[in-house]
Amino acid sequence: QVQLVESGGGLVQPGGSLRLSCVASGSMFRRYTMGWYRQAPGKQRELVASITGYGGTNYGESVKGRFTISRDNSKNMVYLQMNSLKPEDTAGYYCNSFPTVYYTWGQGTQVTVSS
């Protein structure tokens, strides 16, 4: 069973930074576009950033210029560097493929931005 394990979340002050990591099981990782998603209480899960197997990236408007997605195919890892964090970035963050058809959702990692 292919799995995803996210880590790196925490409590940070507005303007701070965090780096999220996600490790995926399975041998097909390098072929998949991967994404970071987030879900705030009472809201739908949204895609915030994606990266193709070759490194092409896309970002949601709300995070463009502040977040950077990257991957290491040799380690089955995908990362999300988050800078200039805002309270509205508070959410559970999850990685998955895009579209979300290849992996089961992991437990995610909580990011809380608060002073």
Chimera marker file (.cmm) of the C-alpha trace (Angstrom):
<marker_set name="trace">
<marker id="1" x="0.000" y="0.000" z="0.000" r="1" g="1" b="0" radius="0.5"/>
<marker id="2" x="1.432" y="3.330" z="-1.029" r="1" g="1" b="0" radius="0.5"/>
<marker id="3" x="1.726" y="5.751" z="1.841" r="1" g="1" b="0" radius="0.5"/>
<marker id="4" x="2.497" y="9.373" z="2.533" r="1" g="1" b="0" radius="0.5"/>
<marker id="5" x="3.983" y="10.734" z="5.739" r="1" g="1" b="0" radius="0.5"/>
<marker id="6" x="4.126" y="14.467" z="6.325" r="1" g="1" b="0" radius="0.5"/>
<marker id="7" x="6.211" y="16.295" z="8.920" r="1" g="1" b="0" radius="0.5"/>
<marker id="8" x="7.579" y="19.702" z="9.828" r="1" g="1" b="0" radius="0.5"/>
<marker id="9" x="4.516" y="21.594" z="10.978" r="1" g="1" b="0" radius="0.5"/>
<marker id="10" x="4.249" y="23.596" z="14.159" r="1" g="1" b="0" radius="0.5"/>
<marker id="11" x="3.403" y="26.915" z="15.756" r="1" g="1" b="0" radius="0.5"/>
<marker id="12" x="5.052" y="29.956" z="14.214" r="1" g="1" b="0" radius="0.5"/>
<marker id="13" x="4.598" y="33.702" z="14.542" r="1" g="1" b="0" radius="0.5"/>
<marker id="14" x="3.337" y="35.782" z="11.626" r="1" g="1" b="0" radius="0.5"/>
<marker id="15" x="6.207" y="36.479" z="9.261" r="1" g="1" b="0" radius="0.5"/>
<marker id="16" x="7.992" y="33.293" z="10.246" r="1" g="1" b="0" radius="0.5"/>
<marker id="17" x="9.012" y="30.284" z="8.196" r="1" g="1" b="0" radius="0.5"/>
<marker id="18" x="8.527" y="26.543" z="8.207" r="1" g="1" b="0" radius="0.5"/>
<marker id="19" x="9.677" y="23.723" z="5.972" r="1" g="1" b="0" radius="0.5"/>
<marker id="20" x="7.358" y="20.798" z="5.467" r="1" g="1" b="0" radius="0.5"/>
<marker id="21" x="8.531" y="17.392" z="4.307" r="1" g="1" b="0" radius="0.5"/>
<marker id="22" x="6.694" y="14.439" z="2.848" r="1" g="1" b="0" radius="0.5"/>
<marker id="23" x="8.017" y="10.968" z="2.140" r="1" g="1" b="0" radius="0.5"/>
<marker id="24" x="6.168" y="8.663" z="-0.223" r="1" g="1" b="0" radius="0.5"/>
<marker id="25" x="6.417" y="4.922" z="-0.540" r="1" g="1" b="0" radius="0.5"/>
<marker id="26" x="6.449" y="3.071" z="-3.835" r="1" g="1" b="0" radius="0.5"/>
<marker id="27" x="8.595" y="3.009" z="-6.943" r="1" g="1" b="0" radius="0.5"/>
<marker id="28" x="6.520" y="5.257" z="-9.204" r="1" g="1" b="0" radius="0.5"/>
<marker id="29" x="7.014" y="8.467" z="-7.251" r="1" g="1" b="0" radius="0.5"/>
<marker id="30" x="9.239" y="10.145" z="-9.791" r="1" g="1" b="0" radius="0.5"/>
<marker id="31" x="6.554" y="9.824" z="-12.467" r="1" g="1" b="0" radius="0.5"/>
<marker id="32" x="3.862" y="11.625" z="-10.509" r="1" g="1" b="0" radius="0.5"/>
<marker id="33" x="3.092" y="15.276" z="-10.214" r="1" g="1" b="0" radius="0.5"/>
<marker id="34" x="3.005" y="15.908" z="-6.473" r="1" g="1" b="0" radius="0.5"/>
<marker id="35" x="1.176" y="18.597" z="-4.584" r="1" g="1" b="0" radius="0.5"/>
<marker id="36" x="0.828" y="20.175" z="-1.187" r="1" g="1" b="0" radius="0.5"/>
<marker id="37" x="-2.748" y="20.676" z="-0.063" r="1" g="1" b="0" radius="0.5"/>
<marker id="38" x="-4.166" y="22.378" z="2.980" r="1" g="1" b="0" radius="0.5"/>
<marker id="39" x="-7.438" y="22.313" z="4.844" r="1" g="1" b="0" radius="0.5"/>
<marker id="40" x="-8.496" y="24.878" z="7.396" r="1" g="1" b="0" radius="0.5"/>
<marker id="41" x="-11.356" y="24.220" z="9.838" r="1" g="1" b="0" radius="0.5"/>
<marker id="42" x="-14.705" y="24.537" z="8.100" r="1" g="1" b="0" radius="0.5"/>
<marker id="43" x="-13.132" y="24.863" z="4.655" r="1" g="1" b="0" radius="0.5"/>
<marker id="44" x="-12.531" y="22.533" z="1.752" r="1" g="1" b="0" radius="0.5"/>
<marker id="45" x="-9.112" y="21.082" z="1.110" r="1" g="1" b="0" radius="0.5"/>
<marker id="46" x="-7.244" y="23.157" z="-1.462" r="1" g="1" b="0" radius="0.5"/>
<marker id="47" x="-4.160" y="22.641" z="-3.590" r="1" g="1" b="0" radius="0.5"/>
<marker id="48" x="-1.527" y="25.249" z="-2.753" r="1" g="1" b="0" radius="0.5"/>
<marker id="49" x="1.422" y="24.091" z="-4.834" r="1" g="1" b="0" radius="0.5"/>
<marker id="50" x="2.357" y="21.343" z="-7.273" r="1" g="1" b="0" radius="0.5"/>
<marker id="51" x="5.512" y="20.038" z="-8.899" r="1" g="1" b="0" radius="0.5"/>
<marker id="52" x="5.882" y="17.732" z="-11.888" r="1" g="1" b="0" radius="0.5"/>
<marker id="53" x="8.277" y="14.822" z="-11.964" r="1" g="1" b="0" radius="0.5"/>
<marker id="54" x="10.718" y="17.019" z="-13.882" r="1" g="1" b="0" radius="0.5"/>
<marker id="55" x="10.448" y="19.956" z="-11.482" r="1" g="1" b="0" radius="0.5"/>
<marker id="56" x="7.929" y="22.264" z="-13.098" r="1" g="1" b="0" radius="0.5"/>
<marker id="57" x="5.979" y="24.147" z="-10.442" r="1" g="1" b="0" radius="0.5"/>
<marker id="58" x="2.652" y="25.888" z="-9.975" r="1" g="1" b="0" radius="0.5"/>
<marker id="59" x="1.315" y="27.852" z="-7.026" r="1" g="1" b="0" radius="0.5"/>
<marker id="60" x="-2.003" y="29.100" z="-5.761" r="1" g="1" b="0" radius="0.5"/>
<marker id="61" x="-2.401" y="32.850" z="-5.850" r="1" g="1" b="0" radius="0.5"/>
<marker id="62" x="-2.555" y="33.100" z="-2.072" r="1" g="1" b="0" radius="0.5"/>
<marker id="63" x="0.916" y="31.578" z="-1.610" r="1" g="1" b="0" radius="0.5"/>
<marker id="64" x="2.721" y="32.710" z="-4.752" r="1" g="1" b="0" radius="0.5"/>
<marker id="65" x="6.005" y="34.398" z="-3.896" r="1" g="1" b="0" radius="0.5"/>
<marker id="66" x="5.979" y="33.063" z="-0.320" r="1" g="1" b="0" radius="0.5"/>
<marker id="67" x="5.971" y="29.264" z="-0.685" r="1" g="1" b="0" radius="0.5"/>
<marker id="68" x="8.392" y="27.091" z="-2.655" r="1" g="1" b="0" radius="0.5"/>
<marker id="69" x="7.748" y="23.452" z="-3.521" r="1" g="1" b="0" radius="0.5"/>
<marker id="70" x="10.616" y="21.114" z="-4.357" r="1" g="1" b="0" radius="0.5"/>
<marker id="71" x="11.283" y="17.398" z="-4.591" r="1" g="1" b="0" radius="0.5"/>
<marker id="72" x="14.077" y="14.841" z="-4.390" r="1" g="1" b="0" radius="0.5"/>
<marker id="73" x="13.151" y="11.861" z="-6.530" r="1" g="1" b="0" radius="0.5"/>
<marker id="74" x="16.114" y="9.846" z="-5.250" r="1" g="1" b="0" radius="0.5"/>
<marker id="75" x="14.567" y="9.951" z="-1.768" r="1" g="1" b="0" radius="0.5"/>
<marker id="76" x="10.862" y="9.950" z="-2.684" r="1" g="1" b="0" radius="0.5"/>
<marker id="77" x="10.583" y="13.280" z="-0.905" r="1" g="1" b="0" radius="0.5"/>
<marker id="78" x="8.620" y="16.455" z="-1.576" r="1" g="1" b="0" radius="0.5"/>
<marker id="79" x="9.111" y="19.672" z="0.398" r="1" g="1" b="0" radius="0.5"/>
<marker id="80" x="7.273" y="22.923" z="0.984" r="1" g="1" b="0" radius="0.5"/>
<marker id="81" x="9.287" y="25.917" z="2.143" r="1" g="1" b="0" radius="0.5"/>
<marker id="82" x="6.891" y="28.448" z="3.617" r="1" g="1" b="0" radius="0.5"/>
<marker id="83" x="8.075" y="32.009" z="4.246" r="1" g="1" b="0" radius="0.5"/>
<marker id="84" x="6.305" y="35.162" z="5.364" r="1" g="1" b="0" radius="0.5"/>
<marker id="85" x="3.607" y="33.088" z="6.987" r="1" g="1" b="0" radius="0.5"/>
<marker id="86" x="0.253" y="34.686" z="7.723" r="1" g="1" b="0" radius="0.5"/>
<marker id="87" x="-2.499" y="33.694" z="10.167" r="1" g="1" b="0" radius="0.5"/>
<marker id="88" x="-4.640" y="32.697" z="7.187" r="1" g="1" b="0" radius="0.5"/>
<marker id="89" x="-2.063" y="30.022" z="6.344" r="1" g="1" b="0" radius="0.5"/>
<marker id="90" x="-3.147" y="28.136" z="9.460" r="1" g="1" b="0" radius="0.5"/>
<marker id="91" x="-4.347" y="24.704" z="8.354" r="1" g="1" b="0" radius="0.5"/>
<marker id="92" x="-3.564" y="21.025" z="8.191" r="1" g="1" b="0" radius="0.5"/>
<marker id="93" x="-1.106" y="20.467" z="5.357" r="1" g="1" b="0" radius="0.5"/>
<marker id="94" x="-1.056" y="17.298" z="3.295" r="1" g="1" b="0" radius="0.5"/>
<marker id="95" x="0.937" y="16.035" z="0.367" r="1" g="1" b="0" radius="0.5"/>
<marker id="96" x="-0.492" y="13.855" z="-2.363" r="1" g="1" b="0" radius="0.5"/>
<marker id="97" x="-0.248" y="13.314" z="-6.062" r="1" g="1" b="0" radius="0.5"/>
<marker id="98" x="-2.068" y="15.588" z="-8.473" r="1" g="1" b="0" radius="0.5"/>
<marker id="99" x="-4.597" y="14.324" z="-9.291" r="1" g="1" b="0" radius="0.5"/>
<marker id="100" x="-5.094" y="12.502" z="-6.018" r="1" g="1" b="0" radius="0.5"/>
<marker id="101" x="-5.461" y="9.031" z="-7.493" r="1" g="1" b="0" radius="0.5"/>
<marker id="102" x="-2.189" y="7.292" z="-6.647" r="1" g="1" b="0" radius="0.5"/>
<marker id="103" x="-1.893" y="7.555" z="-2.859" r="1" g="1" b="0" radius="0.5"/>
<marker id="104" x="-4.009" y="7.303" z="0.233" r="1" g="1" b="0" radius="0.5"/>
<marker id="105" x="-4.084" y="10.527" z="2.206" r="1" g="1" b="0" radius="0.5"/>
<marker id="106" x="-1.635" y="10.699" z="5.084" r="1" g="1" b="0" radius="0.5"/>
<marker id="107" x="-2.332" y="12.226" z="8.471" r="1" g="1" b="0" radius="0.5"/>
<marker id="108" x="-0.927" y="15.594" z="7.480" r="1" g="1" b="0" radius="0.5"/>
<marker id="109" x="0.971" y="18.092" z="9.577" r="1" g="1" b="0" radius="0.5"/>
<marker id="110" x="-0.586" y="21.052" z="11.386" r="1" g="1" b="0" radius="0.5"/>
<marker id="111" x="0.651" y="24.568" z="10.754" r="1" g="1" b="0" radius="0.5"/>
<marker id="112" x="-0.526" y="27.274" z="13.122" r="1" g="1" b="0" radius="0.5"/>
<marker id="113" x="0.442" y="30.893" z="12.523" r="1" g="1" b="0" radius="0.5"/>
<marker id="114" x="-0.287" y="32.997" z="15.561" r="1" g="1" b="0" radius="0.5"/>
<marker id="115" x="1.317" y="35.572" z="17.801" r="1" g="1" b="0" radius="0.5"/>
<link id1="1" id2="2" r="1" g="1" b="0" radius="0.2"/>
<link id1="2" id2="3" r="1" g="1" b="0" radius="0.2"/>
<link id1="3" id2="4" r="1" g="1" b="0" radius="0.2"/>
<link id1="4" id2="5" r="1" g="1" b="0" radius="0.2"/>
<link id1="5" id2="6" r="1" g="1" b="0" radius="0.2"/>
<link id1="6" id2="7" r="1" g="1" b="0" radius="0.2"/>
<link id1="7" id2="8" r="1" g="1" b="0" radius="0.2"/>
<link id1="8" id2="9" r="1" g="1" b="0" radius="0.2"/>
<link id1="9" id2="10" r="1" g="1" b="0" radius="0.2"/>
<link id1="10" id2="11" r="1" g="1" b="0" radius="0.2"/>
<link id1="11" id2="12" r="1" g="1" b="0" radius="0.2"/>
<link id1="12" id2="13" r="1" g="1" b="0" radius="0.2"/>
<link id1="13" id2="14" r="1" g="1" b="0" radius="0.2"/>
<link id1="14" id2="15" r="1" g="1" b="0" radius="0.2"/>
<link id1="15" id2="16" r="1" g="1" b="0" radius="0.2"/>
<link id1="16" id2="17" r="1" g="1" b="0" radius="0.2"/>
<link id1="17" id2="18" r="1" g="1" b="0" radius="0.2"/>
<link id1="18" id2="19" r="1" g="1" b="0" radius="0.2"/>
<link id1="19" id2="20" r="1" g="1" b="0" radius="0.2"/>
<link id1="20" id2="21" r="1" g="1" b="0" radius="0.2"/>
<link id1="21" id2="22" r="1" g="1" b="0" radius="0.2"/>
<link id1="22" id2="23" r="1" g="1" b="0" radius="0.2"/>
<link id1="23" id2="24" r="1" g="1" b="0" radius="0.2"/>
<link id1="24" id2="25" r="1" g="1" b="0" radius="0.2"/>
<link id1="25" id2="26" r="1" g="1" b="0" radius="0.2"/>
<link id1="26" id2="27" r="1" g="1" b="0" radius="0.2"/>
<link id1="27" id2="28" r="1" g="1" b="0" radius="0.2"/>
<link id1="28" id2="29" r="1" g="1" b="0" radius="0.2"/>
<link id1="29" id2="30" r="1" g="1" b="0" radius="0.2"/>
<link id1="30" id2="31" r="1" g="1" b="0" radius="0.2"/>
<link id1="31" id2="32" r="1" g="1" b="0" radius="0.2"/>
<link id1="32" id2="33" r="1" g="1" b="0" radius="0.2"/>
<link id1="33" id2="34" r="1" g="1" b="0" radius="0.2"/>
<link id1="34" id2="35" r="1" g="1" b="0" radius="0.2"/>
<link id1="35" id2="36" r="1" g="1" b="0" radius="0.2"/>
<link id1="36" id2="37" r="1" g="1" b="0" radius="0.2"/>
<link id1="37" id2="38" r="1" g="1" b="0" radius="0.2"/>
<link id1="38" id2="39" r="1" g="1" b="0" radius="0.2"/>
<link id1="39" id2="40" r="1" g="1" b="0" radius="0.2"/>
<link id1="40" id2="41" r="1" g="1" b="0" radius="0.2"/>
<link id1="41" id2="42" r="1" g="1" b="0" radius="0.2"/>
<link id1="42" id2="43" r="1" g="1" b="0" radius="0.2"/>
<link id1="43" id2="44" r="1" g="1" b="0" radius="0.2"/>
<link id1="44" id2="45" r="1" g="1" b="0" radius="0.2"/>
<link id1="45" id2="46" r="1" g="1" b="0" radius="0.2"/>
<link id1="46" id2="47" r="1" g="1" b="0" radius="0.2"/>
<link id1="47" id2="48" r="1" g="1" b="0" radius="0.2"/>
<link id1="48" id2="49" r="1" g="1" b="0" radius="0.2"/>
<link id1="49" id2="50" r="1" g="1" b="0" radius="0.2"/>
<link id1="50" id2="51" r="1" g="1" b="0" radius="0.2"/>
<link id1="51" id2="52" r="1" g="1" b="0" radius="0.2"/>
<link id1="52" id2="53" r="1" g="1" b="0" radius="0.2"/>
<link id1="53" id2="54" r="1" g="1" b="0" radius="0.2"/>
<link id1="54" id2="55" r="1" g="1" b="0" radius="0.2"/>
<link id1="55" id2="56" r="1" g="1" b="0" radius="0.2"/>
<link id1="56" id2="57" r="1" g="1" b="0" radius="0.2"/>
<link id1="57" id2="58" r="1" g="1" b="0" radius="0.2"/>
<link id1="58" id2="59" r="1" g="1" b="0" radius="0.2"/>
<link id1="59" id2="60" r="1" g="1" b="0" radius="0.2"/>
<link id1="60" id2="61" r="1" g="1" b="0" radius="0.2"/>
<link id1="61" id2="62" r="1" g="1" b="0" radius="0.2"/>
<link id1="62" id2="63" r="1" g="1" b="0" radius="0.2"/>
<link id1="63" id2="64" r="1" g="1" b="0" radius="0.2"/>
<link id1="64" id2="65" r="1" g="1" b="0" radius="0.2"/>
<link id1="65" id2="66" r="1" g="1" b="0" radius="0.2"/>
<link id1="66" id2="67" r="1" g="1" b="0" radius="0.2"/>
<link id1="67" id2="68" r="1" g="1" b="0" radius="0.2"/>
<link id1="68" id2="69" r="1" g="1" b="0" radius="0.2"/>
<link id1="69" id2="70" r="1" g="1" b="0" radius="0.2"/>
<link id1="70" id2="71" r="1" g="1" b="0" radius="0.2"/>
<link id1="71" id2="72" r="1" g="1" b="0" radius="0.2"/>
<link id1="72" id2="73" r="1" g="1" b="0" radius="0.2"/>
<link id1="73" id2="74" r="1" g="1" b="0" radius="0.2"/>
<link id1="74" id2="75" r="1" g="1" b="0" radius="0.2"/>
<link id1="75" id2="76" r="1" g="1" b="0" radius="0.2"/>
<link id1="76" id2="77" r="1" g="1" b="0" radius="0.2"/>
<link id1="77" id2="78" r="1" g="1" b="0" radius="0.2"/>
<link id1="78" id2="79" r="1" g="1" b="0" radius="0.2"/>
<link id1="79" id2="80" r="1" g="1" b="0" radius="0.2"/>
<link id1="80" id2="81" r="1" g="1" b="0" radius="0.2"/>
<link id1="81" id2="82" r="1" g="1" b="0" radius="0.2"/>
<link id1="82" id2="83" r="1" g="1" b="0" radius="0.2"/>
<link id1="83" id2="84" r="1" g="1" b="0" radius="0.2"/>
<link id1="84" id2="85" r="1" g="1" b="0" radius="0.2"/>
<link id1="85" id2="86" r="1" g="1" b="0" radius="0.2"/>
<link id1="86" id2="87" r="1" g="1" b="0" radius="0.2"/>
<link id1="87" id2="88" r="1" g="1" b="0" radius="0.2"/>
<link id1="88" id2="89" r="1" g="1" b="0" radius="0.2"/>
<link id1="89" id2="90" r="1" g="1" b="0" radius="0.2"/>
<link id1="90" id2="91" r="1" g="1" b="0" radius="0.2"/>
<link id1="91" id2="92" r="1" g="1" b="0" radius="0.2"/>
<link id1="92" id2="93" r="1" g="1" b="0" radius="0.2"/>
<link id1="93" id2="94" r="1" g="1" b="0" radius="0.2"/>
<link id1="94" id2="95" r="1" g="1" b="0" radius="0.2"/>
<link id1="95" id2="96" r="1" g="1" b="0" radius="0.2"/>
<link id1="96" id2="97" r="1" g="1" b="0" radius="0.2"/>
<link id1="97" id2="98" r="1" g="1" b="0" radius="0.2"/>
<link id1="98" id2="99" r="1" g="1" b="0" radius="0.2"/>
<link id1="99" id2="100" r="1" g="1" b="0" radius="0.2"/>
<link id1="100" id2="101" r="1" g="1" b="0" radius="0.2"/>
<link id1="101" id2="102" r="1" g="1" b="0" radius="0.2"/>
<link id1="102" id2="103" r="1" g="1" b="0" radius="0.2"/>
<link id1="103" id2="104" r="1" g="1" b="0" radius="0.2"/>
<link id1="104" id2="105" r="1" g="1" b="0" radius="0.2"/>
<link id1="105" id2="106" r="1" g="1" b="0" radius="0.2"/>
<link id1="106" id2="107" r="1" g="1" b="0" radius="0.2"/>
<link id1="107" id2="108" r="1" g="1" b="0" radius="0.2"/>
<link id1="108" id2="109" r="1" g="1" b="0" radius="0.2"/>
<link id1="109" id2="110" r="1" g="1" b="0" radius="0.2"/>
<link id1="110" id2="111" r="1" g="1" b="0" radius="0.2"/>
<link id1="111" id2="112" r="1" g="1" b="0" radius="0.2"/>
<link id1="112" id2="113" r="1" g="1" b="0" radius="0.2"/>
<link id1="113" id2="114" r="1" g="1" b="0" radius="0.2"/>
<link id1="114" id2="115" r="1" g="1" b="0" radius="0.2"/>
</marker_set>
